[in-house]
C-alpha cells in the first residue's frame, strides 16, 4: 500500500459501513479496517463496485494506506471502546494527522480526547452525525467540532458526502472547537426527543379525545405534512400509523408494547441543561415520559386510580379539535427548538465555542432526523439577528405562536378533562406563559429561602442584596 486513500473508516458495523460507502460513492478512495476482518471482506465483496476501497488487515496496514495528512474515522461504540481504538492508532500517526470520532460521544469525553491528542500534534474531531443508517449512506447532517485547521483538511470531504438542503448547500459546517460538534449533536437529539413526544401526544389526543382510528390519524398527519408541519418525523409517523401488522391484521401501533427505550443522549441534554441553568422543560418532559412508559409494574399497580369518564368527541367537534391539535403541536414545536437553541447558545458562551446558531439551523435542514421545513425560517431568523435572544423574540414566530395560543390552551384543557397526559404540550405552554409574565412567583420563593436559610434577596426599588431578620420586628438589613 502506498498511502493513496483519501480517508479511512475503522469500525464497520452498519453506520461505519454505510459512511464508508458514502465516501466511496462520492469519488473518494476509502481505506477499510475492522477488528474482525470478516466484516471488511464482506463490505468489499458486497459493495466493491460502488467505488475505490482498500481493505486493511492490521492497524499498521490501515494507517499506511492513508495519504498525509491522514484522516481516520472511528465508528465504534462510545465510551471505553472509542478510547481503546484511539490508543491503538495514535502511536502510529504523525503530527498533523486527524482522528475523527463519528459516534455519539459525550462532549466532555471529546474535550478530554482533543486535549490529550493535541499534545501529540494530532487533531481530534468529534463529529455528530444525524440521519441514521440511511443518512450515513445517502447524506447525513454532519456536525464536526475540532480545530479550524482540521476542518480545512476534513471539511471538503464532509461537504461532499453531507445531505444537501433544497438550496443546494451542504448540511455541514465547522461548529466550533473541541467538543462543540458533539455538544450540538446532543442538543439535536434532545430536540428530537421533544419532537417525538409532542407528535405522540397529538396522536394520543386524536385517538382518545377525537375518537379517530390509526388510519384516520395517519391521513391527518399526511395532511399536516403538506403544510407548516412538513418534516421527516411527521412523514414517518403517518407511515407507522398506516401500517397493519401482518400476523394479527391489527394496526401496527396496537401490537407494539407502549414502553419507549432510550440510549442516553436525551438524558445528557437535560443533565447538561441543569448544569448550565437553562430551562429545557419540554425536552425534560419527553425524557421523563419515556421513563414513565418503561415502569410497567408501577403503571400496572396504578391502573385502577380514578379518572374522568368523558366520551370521545364526534363529527364536526372532532374535526375542529383536530385543527386545534395542529395549532398546539406547531406552537409546542417552536418552544422545543427555542429551548434547544438557548442551550446551544449557553454552551457556546460557557465553553468559548462561538457557535453560529443560524449555521446550525441551516445544516439541520436536510439529512437529520429533525429536518423540517420551518428550519428555513429559523435559519433566516438567526441570520437576520445573530444576537436574537430567543426564537420567540422573532416577530414572525411571536405572531404565529400568539395566534395559536387560544387553541393550544383549549387542547391542554380538553386533555385534562379527558385524563389524557400531555406533559410536552403542557410544559411548552407553561414555558411560554412564564416568559411573557410580568411577575413570577419566584419573589415568594426568594422570601422563603431567606426565611429558612438567610439566603438573601434582591429588591425592585434599590440595588444590593438584603436579608430580613425574621423575628418579632422583621427588620431588614443589607447583606452587602
C-alpha positions as CSV (number, residue, x, y, z in Angstrom):
1,X,0.0,0.0,0.0
2,X,1.3,3.4,-0.9
3,X,-0.8,5.9,1.1
4,X,-3.4,6.6,-1.6
5,X,-6.6,6.5,0.4
6,X,-8.3,9.9,0.9
7,X,-9.9,8.8,4.2
8,X,-10.2,5.6,6.3
9,X,-13.0,4.1,8.3
10,X,-12.5,1.7,11.2
11,X,-15.5,0.0,12.8
12,X,-17.6,-1.4,10.0
13,X,-20.9,-2.1,11.7
14,X,-23.9,-0.7,9.8
15,X,-23.2,3.0,10.4
16,X,-19.5,2.7,9.7
17,X,-20.1,0.6,6.6
18,X,-22.6,3.0,5.2
19,X,-20.4,6.0,5.8
20,X,-17.5,4.3,4.1
21,X,-19.7,3.5,1.1
22,X,-20.9,7.2,1.1
23,X,-17.3,8.4,0.8
24,X,-16.6,5.9,-2.0
25,X,-19.7,6.8,-3.9
26,X,-18.6,10.4,-3.9
27,X,-15.3,9.6,-5.5
28,X,-13.0,9.2,-2.6
29,X,-10.7,6.2,-2.1
30,X,-11.5,4.7,1.3
31,X,-9.3,2.5,3.5
32,X,-11.3,0.0,5.5
33,X,-10.5,-1.6,8.8
34,X,-12.4,-3.7,11.4
35,X,-11.4,-5.6,14.5
36,X,-12.6,-8.8,12.7
37,X,-11.6,-8.9,9.0
38,X,-14.7,-10.8,8.0
39,X,-16.7,-7.5,8.0
40,X,-14.1,-5.8,5.9
41,X,-14.2,-8.6,3.3
42,X,-18.0,-8.7,3.4
43,X,-18.2,-5.0,2.6
44,X,-15.8,-5.2,-0.3
45,X,-17.5,-8.2,-1.7
46,X,-21.0,-6.8,-1.5
47,X,-20.2,-3.1,-2.4
48,X,-16.8,-3.1,-4.0
49,X,-18.3,-1.9,-7.3
50,X,-19.5,1.4,-5.7
51,X,-16.1,3.0,-5.6
52,X,-12.5,2.6,-4.6
53,X,-11.8,0.6,-1.4
54,X,-8.5,-0.5,0.2
55,X,-9.0,-3.4,2.7
56,X,-6.5,-3.4,5.5
57,X,-5.9,-6.4,7.8
58,X,-4.0,-4.6,10.5
59,X,-3.8,-1.2,12.1
60,X,-0.4,-0.7,10.6
61,X,-1.7,-1.5,7.1
62,X,-4.7,0.8,7.6
63,X,-2.5,3.8,8.6
64,X,0.0,3.1,5.8
65,X,-2.9,3.2,3.3
66,X,-3.8,6.8,4.1
67,X,-2.4,9.8,2.4
68,X,-1.0,12.6,4.5
69,X,-2.4,14.3,6.4
70,X,-4.1,11.1,7.4
71,X,-7.8,11.3,8.1
72,X,-9.1,8.3,10.1
73,X,-12.8,7.9,11.1
74,X,-13.7,5.9,14.2
75,X,-17.1,4.3,14.1
76,X,-17.3,2.2,17.3
77,X,-19.4,2.2,20.4
78,X,-19.0,5.4,22.5
79,X,-17.0,5.3,25.8
80,X,-14.2,2.8,26.6
81,X,-14.2,1.2,23.1
82,X,-13.5,4.6,21.5
83,X,-10.6,5.2,23.9
84,X,-9.2,1.7,23.1
85,X,-9.3,2.4,19.3
86,X,-7.6,5.8,19.8
87,X,-4.9,4.2,22.0
88,X,-4.3,1.7,19.2
89,X,-4.0,4.1,16.4
90,X,-2.5,7.3,17.9
91,X,1.1,5.8,18.2
92,X,1.0,5.1,14.5
93,X,0.1,8.6,13.5
94,X,2.2,11.8,13.0
95,X,1.8,15.4,13.7
96,X,-1.0,17.0,11.6
97,X,-3.0,13.8,11.2
98,X,-6.7,13.8,12.1
99,X,-8.7,11.3,14.1
100,X,-12.4,11.7,13.7
101,X,-14.9,10.2,16.2
102,X,-18.3,9.7,14.4
103,X,-20.1,8.1,17.4
104,X,-22.5,9.6,19.9
105,X,-19.8,10.5,22.4
106,X,-20.4,12.7,25.4
107,X,-18.9,16.1,24.6
108,X,-16.8,16.2,27.7
109,X,-15.1,12.9,26.6
110,X,-14.4,14.6,23.3
111,X,-12.9,17.6,25.0
112,X,-10.6,15.3,27.1
113,X,-9.5,13.4,24.0
114,X,-8.9,16.5,22.0
115,X,-6.7,18.0,24.7
116,X,-4.7,14.7,25.0
117,X,-4.1,14.3,21.3
118,X,-3.3,17.9,20.7
119,X,-0.3,17.4,22.9
120,X,0.9,14.8,20.4
121,X,0.2,17.2,17.5
122,X,-2.8,15.1,16.3
123,X,-6.1,16.7,15.6
124,X,-9.1,15.1,17.2
125,X,-12.5,15.9,15.7
126,X,-15.7,14.9,17.4
127,X,-18.4,14.7,14.7
128,X,-22.1,14.5,15.3
129,X,-23.8,12.5,12.5
130,X,-27.6,12.5,12.2
131,X,-29.8,10.6,9.8
132,X,-29.4,7.1,10.9
133,X,-28.3,4.3,8.6
134,X,-30.0,5.8,5.6
135,X,-28.4,9.2,6.2
136,X,-24.9,7.7,6.7
137,X,-25.2,6.1,3.2
138,X,-27.1,8.8,1.3
139,X,-26.2,12.0,3.0
140,X,-26.5,12.9,6.7
141,X,-26.4,16.1,8.6
142,X,-22.8,16.4,9.9
143,X,-21.7,18.5,12.9
144,X,-17.9,18.5,13.3
145,X,-16.0,20.2,16.1
146,X,-12.3,20.4,16.4
147,X,-9.7,22.9,15.3
148,X,-10.1,25.2,12.3
149,X,-7.0,23.6,10.8
150,X,-8.6,20.1,11.0
151,X,-11.7,21.4,9.2
152,X,-9.6,22.8,6.4
153,X,-8.4,19.2,5.8
154,X,-11.6,17.3,6.5
155,X,-14.3,19.8,5.5
156,X,-14.2,19.4,1.8
157,X,-14.8,15.6,2.2
158,X,-17.7,16.1,4.6
159,X,-19.3,18.8,2.4
160,X,-19.2,16.3,-0.5
161,X,-20.9,13.4,1.4
162,X,-23.4,15.5,3.5
163,X,-27.0,15.9,2.7
164,X,-27.9,19.0,0.6
165,X,-30.6,21.4,1.6
166,X,-33.2,22.5,-1.0
167,X,-31.0,25.5,-2.0
168,X,-28.1,23.0,-2.6
169,X,-25.9,24.0,0.4
170,X,-24.3,21.1,2.2
171,X,-25.7,20.2,5.6
172,X,-22.4,20.5,7.5
173,X,-20.3,23.3,8.9
174,X,-17.4,23.8,11.3
175,X,-19.4,24.0,14.5
176,X,-16.6,25.1,16.8
177,X,-13.5,23.9,18.8
178,X,-13.0,20.7,20.8
179,X,-16.4,19.3,21.9
180,X,-18.7,21.7,20.1
181,X,-19.8,19.2,17.4
182,X,-20.8,16.5,19.9
183,X,-22.5,19.1,22.1
184,X,-24.7,20.3,19.2
185,X,-25.5,16.8,18.3
186,X,-26.5,16.1,21.9
187,X,-28.9,19.0,21.9
188,X,-30.2,18.0,18.4
189,X,-31.1,14.6,20.0
190,X,-32.8,16.4,22.9
191,X,-34.9,18.3,20.5
192,X,-35.6,15.1,18.7
193,X,-36.9,13.6,22.0
194,X,-39.2,16.6,22.5
195,X,-40.5,16.5,18.9
196,X,-41.3,12.8,19.1
197,X,-43.1,13.2,22.4
198,X,-45.2,16.1,21.0
199,X,-46.2,14.0,18.0
200,X,-47.0,11.1,20.2
201,X,-49.2,13.3,22.4
202,X,-51.0,14.6,19.2
203,X,-51.7,11.0,18.2
204,X,-53.0,10.2,21.7
205,X,-55.3,13.2,21.7
206,X,-56.7,12.4,18.2
207,X,-57.4,8.9,19.3
208,X,-58.6,9.3,22.8
209,X,-60.4,12.6,22.5
210,X,-61.4,12.9,18.8
211,X,-62.1,9.1,18.5
212,X,-60.0,8.7,15.3
213,X,-58.7,5.4,14.2
214,X,-54.9,4.9,13.5
215,X,-55.7,5.1,9.7
216,X,-57.6,8.3,10.2
217,X,-54.8,9.8,12.2
218,X,-52.3,8.7,9.5
219,X,-54.3,10.6,7.0
220,X,-54.4,13.7,9.3
221,X,-50.6,13.6,9.6
222,X,-50.3,13.3,5.9
223,X,-52.3,16.5,5.5
224,X,-50.3,18.2,8.2
225,X,-47.1,17.2,6.4
226,X,-48.2,19.2,3.4
227,X,-48.3,22.4,5.4
228,X,-46.1,24.2,8.0
229,X,-45.5,21.0,10.0
230,X,-43.7,19.5,6.9
231,X,-41.0,17.3,8.5
232,X,-39.3,13.9,8.4
233,X,-40.8,12.9,11.7
234,X,-44.4,13.8,10.7
235,X,-43.9,11.9,7.4
236,X,-42.7,8.7,9.0
237,X,-45.4,9.0,11.7
238,X,-48.1,8.8,9.0
239,X,-46.4,5.7,7.6
240,X,-46.2,4.0,11.0
241,X,-49.8,4.7,11.8
242,X,-51.0,3.4,8.5
243,X,-49.1,0.1,8.8
244,X,-51.0,-3.1,9.5
245,X,-49.4,-5.9,11.5
246,X,-49.2,-9.0,9.2
247,X,-49.5,-11.5,12.0
248,X,-52.7,-10.2,13.5
249,X,-54.2,-7.8,11.0
250,X,-54.4,-5.2,13.7
251,X,-53.0,-1.7,13.4
252,X,-49.2,-2.0,14.0
253,X,-49.3,0.7,16.7
254,X,-51.7,-1.5,18.7
255,X,-49.4,-4.6,18.9
256,X,-46.3,-2.7,19.9
257,X,-45.5,-2.5,23.7
258,X,-46.0,1.0,24.9
259,X,-42.6,1.2,26.6
260,X,-40.2,3.6,24.9
261,X,-36.5,3.0,25.2
262,X,-33.7,5.5,25.1
263,X,-29.9,5.5,24.6
264,X,-28.9,8.4,26.8
265,X,-28.4,11.5,24.7
266,X,-31.8,12.9,25.8
267,X,-30.8,12.5,29.4
268,X,-27.4,14.1,28.7
269,X,-29.2,17.1,27.3
270,X,-31.3,17.6,30.4
271,X,-28.4,16.9,32.8
272,X,-26.2,19.5,31.0
273,X,-29.0,22.0,30.8
274,X,-29.3,21.8,34.6
275,X,-25.6,22.4,34.9
276,X,-25.9,25.4,32.6
277,X,-29.0,26.7,34.3
278,X,-31.0,26.6,31.1
279,X,-34.7,25.7,31.2
280,X,-35.4,22.8,28.7
281,X,-38.6,21.7,30.3
282,X,-40.1,20.3,27.0
283,X,-37.0,18.1,26.5
284,X,-37.0,17.1,30.1
285,X,-40.7,16.0,30.0
286,X,-40.0,14.0,26.9
287,X,-37.2,12.1,28.7
288,X,-39.4,11.6,31.8
289,X,-42.3,10.4,29.6
290,X,-40.1,7.6,28.2
291,X,-39.1,6.8,31.7
292,X,-42.7,6.6,32.9
293,X,-43.6,4.4,30.0
294,X,-40.9,1.9,30.9
295,X,-42.1,1.4,34.5
296,X,-44.6,-1.3,33.6
297,X,-45.0,-2.6,37.2
298,X,-45.7,0.9,38.6
299,X,-48.2,1.6,35.8
300,X,-50.0,-1.7,36.4
301,X,-50.2,-1.0,40.1
302,X,-51.8,2.4,39.4
303,X,-54.2,1.3,36.7
304,X,-57.3,1.4,39.0
305,X,-56.8,5.0,40.1
306,X,-60.0,7.0,39.4
307,X,-60.2,9.4,36.4
308,X,-62.7,11.3,34.2
309,X,-65.2,9.3,32.2
310,X,-65.9,11.7,29.3
311,X,-66.5,10.1,25.9
312,X,-64.9,10.9,22.6
313,X,-65.9,13.9,20.5
314,X,-67.9,13.2,17.3
315,X,-68.4,14.7,13.9
316,X,-67.6,18.4,13.4
317,X,-66.5,18.7,17.0
318,X,-63.8,16.0,16.5
319,X,-62.7,17.7,13.2
320,X,-62.5,21.1,14.9
321,X,-60.5,19.6,17.8
322,X,-58.0,18.0,15.3
323,X,-57.4,21.5,13.9
324,X,-56.7,22.8,17.4
325,X,-54.2,19.9,18.0
326,X,-52.3,21.0,14.9
327,X,-52.0,24.5,16.3
328,X,-50.9,23.2,19.7
329,X,-48.3,20.9,18.0
330,X,-46.9,23.7,16.0
331,X,-46.7,26.1,18.9
332,X,-45.1,23.5,21.2
333,X,-42.6,22.6,18.5
334,X,-41.5,26.2,18.3
335,X,-40.9,26.1,22.1
336,X,-38.8,22.9,21.8
337,X,-36.5,24.5,19.3
338,X,-36.4,27.7,21.3
339,X,-35.2,25.8,24.3
340,X,-32.7,23.8,22.3
341,X,-31.1,26.8,20.7
342,X,-31.0,28.6,24.1
343,X,-29.0,25.6,25.4
344,X,-26.6,25.7,22.4
345,X,-26.0,29.5,23.0
346,X,-25.4,28.9,26.7
347,X,-22.9,26.1,26.0
348,X,-21.2,28.2,23.4
349,X,-20.7,31.1,25.9
350,X,-19.6,28.8,28.7
351,X,-17.0,26.9,26.7
352,X,-15.9,29.7,24.4
353,X,-17.1,28.0,21.2
354,X,-18.6,31.0,19.3
355,X,-21.2,28.8,17.7
356,X,-23.2,30.4,14.8
357,X,-26.9,29.5,15.6
358,X,-28.0,30.3,12.1
359,X,-25.5,27.9,10.6
360,X,-26.6,25.2,13.0
361,X,-30.3,25.7,11.9
362,X,-29.1,25.6,8.3
363,X,-27.3,22.3,8.5
364,X,-30.3,20.7,10.2
365,X,-32.5,21.4,7.1
366,X,-31.5,18.1,5.4
367,X,-30.3,14.7,6.3
368,X,-31.0,14.7,10.0
369,X,-33.9,13.2,12.0
370,X,-35.4,16.6,13.0
371,X,-35.2,18.1,9.5
372,X,-38.3,20.2,8.9
373,X,-39.5,23.0,6.5
374,X,-39.6,25.6,9.3
375,X,-35.8,25.3,9.8
376,X,-35.5,27.6,6.8
377,X,-37.3,30.2,8.9
378,X,-35.2,29.6,12.0
379,X,-32.1,29.9,9.8
380,X,-33.4,33.2,8.4
381,X,-34.3,34.5,11.9
382,X,-30.7,33.9,13.3
383,X,-29.1,35.2,10.1
384,X,-31.2,38.3,10.3
385,X,-30.2,38.8,14.0
386,X,-27.4,36.7,15.3
387,X,-27.9,38.0,18.8
388,X,-31.6,37.1,18.8
389,X,-32.2,36.2,22.5
390,X,-35.0,33.7,21.7
391,X,-36.9,32.4,18.7
392,X,-40.0,33.8,20.5
393,X,-38.4,37.2,20.1
394,X,-38.6,36.9,16.3
395,X,-41.6,38.9,15.2
396,X,-42.9,36.1,12.8
397,X,-42.6,33.3,15.3
398,X,-44.1,35.5,18.0
399,X,-47.1,36.3,15.8
400,X,-47.6,32.6,14.9
401,X,-47.4,31.3,18.4
402,X,-49.6,34.1,19.6
403,X,-52.2,33.2,17.0
404,X,-52.0,29.6,18.2
405,X,-52.3,30.2,21.9
406,X,-56.1,30.0,22.3
407,X,-56.3,26.6,20.5
408,X,-53.2,25.5,22.4
409,X,-54.8,26.3,25.7
410,X,-58.1,24.6,24.6
411,X,-56.2,21.4,23.7
412,X,-54.4,21.2,27.1
413,X,-57.8,21.9,28.8
414,X,-59.5,19.2,26.8
415,X,-56.7,16.8,27.6
416,X,-57.1,17.4,31.3
417,X,-60.9,17.0,31.1
418,X,-60.4,13.6,29.4
419,X,-57.5,12.5,31.6
420,X,-55.0,12.3,28.7
421,X,-51.4,13.0,29.8
422,X,-49.8,15.8,27.7
423,X,-46.6,16.7,29.6
424,X,-45.0,18.0,26.4
425,X,-47.8,20.3,25.4
426,X,-48.3,21.5,29.0
427,X,-44.6,22.2,29.7
428,X,-44.3,24.1,26.4
429,X,-47.3,26.2,27.3
430,X,-46.1,26.9,30.8
431,X,-42.7,28.0,29.4
432,X,-44.4,30.4,27.0
433,X,-46.5,31.8,29.8
434,X,-43.5,32.1,32.1
435,X,-41.6,34.1,29.6
436,X,-44.4,36.5,28.9
437,X,-45.4,37.0,32.6
438,X,-44.9,40.5,34.1
439,X,-44.2,38.9,37.5
440,X,-43.4,35.3,38.5
441,X,-43.9,33.7,42.0
442,X,-40.1,33.5,42.3
443,X,-40.4,36.5,44.6
444,X,-42.2,34.4,47.2
445,X,-39.6,31.6,46.7
446,X,-36.8,34.1,47.5
447,X,-38.7,35.2,50.6
448,X,-39.0,31.5,51.7
449,X,-35.3,30.9,51.1
450,X,-34.3,34.0,53.1
451,X,-36.6,32.9,56.0
452,X,-35.3,29.4,56.5
453,X,-31.7,29.9,55.2
454,X,-30.8,33.6,55.3
455,X,-30.0,33.2,51.5
456,X,-30.8,37.0,50.9
457,X,-32.9,38.5,48.2
458,X,-32.8,41.5,45.8
459,X,-35.3,44.3,45.7
460,X,-37.1,46.0,42.9
461,X,-36.7,49.5,44.3
462,X,-32.9,49.6,45.2
463,X,-29.6,47.9,44.4
464,X,-27.9,45.3,46.5
465,X,-28.7,42.1,48.4
466,X,-30.8,42.1,51.6
467,X,-31.8,39.9,54.4
468,X,-34.8,40.2,56.7
469,X,-34.4,39.3,60.4
470,X,-37.5,37.1,60.7
471,X,-38.1,37.9,64.4
472,X,-40.8,39.9,66.0
473,X,-40.0,43.2,64.3
474,X,-38.9,41.6,60.9
475,X,-36.4,44.3,60.4
476,X,-34.4,44.4,57.1
477,X,-30.6,44.6,56.9
478,X,-28.3,45.0,53.9
479,X,-26.4,41.8,53.1
480,X,-23.7,43.7,51.0
